[in-house]
């Protein structure tokens, strides 16, 4: 196998392995990130709890049609005992598999955190699009082809012969 094919194959596998999906991507592992998708019928609230104190240090109600993706990075925390690690996260449109996790906070070590998933009562419908026009029966809101422009509309048609 030549060098170009080998490099292309390795880079393709690396891109597939870096996907964020609920199933874990191409090569799922426990340290690769977490993705939770909220729907209208199953709206989710995700909480990450410090098991030493039983208090949530992160909690988010994910809006329907959105997903919460997060990952834990070892090191980089502000306290070497209580919060030695970092959690990076982002909220995206549902189905997004690639992107930058651009929010972060310090968190407890891996042995002292738990992820709780709560399903809120549903259904919760997303907000309607404010730019979409609603249908009305006003003459001003009808498209040009719906208005009679040449006067009266004839009631007798000549397309169908009377037999």
N, C-alpha and C positions, 0 to 999 in steps of 0.2 A: 504494500500500500504506500503510495507516494506521500510526501509531506503535506501537500495541500489537502488531500482527502482526509488524512488523519486529523489535521487541524480543524477542518470543517466539521467532522464527526464529533470531536471533543467539544467544540463550541456549541453545537446543536444540543448535545446532551446536557451541557452546563445551563443552557437557557431553559430547557425543559425542566431541569431539576430545580430551577429557581422560581417556579410558578407558585402562586398562592391560590389554593383551592381548598374546599372543605375536606376533600379526601387526602390532602397532603401533597399533591403534585405528582410528578413522574416517579420520584423516589421518596415516599413518605418516611418521616422520622419524627421522633418526639421533639427534637430541638429545631425544627424547620419553620415554625410559625403556625398560627392558628387562624382560621377564617370561619366566621359565622355569618350566615345570610338571614336577614329578617324579611318575612313576607307579610302580606295583609292578613292571611289566615294564621300565621304563626309569628307574631311579633316577639322579638327576643330582647331580653335584658341580660347583659354579660357583666359579671362581677368577678374580680380577682381578689381573693381574700388572703390575708396574712394569717396562717393557721396558729401562730403563736398568740395572737391577740383576738382572733376570730372577727376581725374588722376588715371590711373591704377597703383596700387602698385605691381601687379603680372600679367604677361602675358606669355602665352606659346603656341607655335605652336606644337600641338601633332602630331608626325609622324604617318603615316598610319599603322594600325595593332597594335597600342599602345593605352593605356588608361591612363588618368590622374585621380587620386583619391586624394581627399583632404578633410580635416575636419577643423573646427574652434574650438579652445579650449578657453574657457573664462579664463582670467587672464594670467599671465606670460609674458606680454608685457614689453617693456622698457620705455614706457611713459604712465602714468595713464590716460591722457586725449586723446592724439592723437592715440596711438597704445597700448591699454591695453590688447589685446588678441593675441593669436598665431594661425597661420595657419600651419598645418602639411600636407605634400603632398608627393606623389611618382608617378613615371611613370613606368607602368608595361606592359607586354604583354596583348593584348586584351583578356578579359574573366577571368582575375585573380580576385578572390573574397576575398582572405585572404592575409594578409601581413602586414609588418610594414611600416608605413608612416614615413620615416626616414629623411626627409628634413623639415625645419621649418623656418618661418619668422614671425616677429611681424606684426600685422594688426590692422585696426580700429575696433571699437566696432560693434556689430551686426547691430545696427540701421544706421550705416554709411558706409555699404559696399554693393556692387551690383555685381552680376556675369553676365558678358556679354559673349555670345557664338557667334562666327563668323564662317561661313562656307567659307573656302577658295575655289577658283576655282579648279576644279578637272577635270579629275582624276589625282591623284598623285600615281604613282606606287612605291612600296617599292624597295629598292636597291636589285639587284640580289645577290644570294648566290655566293660568290667568290670561294667556295670550290667545287661547283657542276661542273662536266665536261660537256662541250657542245658536241653535236654530230657532228662528222666530218666524211668524207668519206675517210680519209687516211688509208692505210693498217695498219700502226702502231697503230692506235687508235681502230681498230676493235677487238672485243673479239675473243678468240681462236676458238670458234665454228663456226665463220663466214668464216674462211680461209679454203681452200681446202688443206688437209694435205696428201692425198693419190694420188695426181696427178690430172688428168682430171676428170671432173664431166661428167657422162654419160648423154646423152640426151634422150635415150630410157629407159622407165621404164618397169619393168616386173610385177608391182603390179596390173595394170589394164589390163584385157584380151581384145584383139582386137576381136570384134564380127562383 
